Amino acid sequence: MSTPHIAQKSPLVKKMPAGTYWWCACGLSTDQPFCDGSHKGSGIAPKKVELAEDQTVAWCGCKHSGNGGFCDGSHKDL
């Protein structure tokens, strides 16, 4: 699998406490936007995201963002 699966064509907006998260980059996780290990064998690894403070995050749901786990509007072109 060289291209990630599109989990959804919009961001997943969540209030997040400070901490370390593993964003699903393959689009196969059933726990979107976070990794549940479904990427194994896909060739696409999750991305580590560290939040220094509590914040509302627009997580990328289409898996095509050029901004890591954060939405950059790429879903509008899919």
BELBEL-V482900 format. One record per helix or strand of 2 or more residues. SS is the DSSP state (H for helix, E for strand). FROM is the first residue (numbers start at 1). LEN is the number of residues. If there is no record, write none. Layout:
# BELBEL-V482900
ss->SS from->FROM len->LEN
ss->SS from->FROM len->LEN
This chain:
# BELBEL-V482900
ss->E from->12 len->5
ss->E from->19 len->5
ss->E from->47 len->5
ss->E from->55 len->5
ss->H from->74 len->4
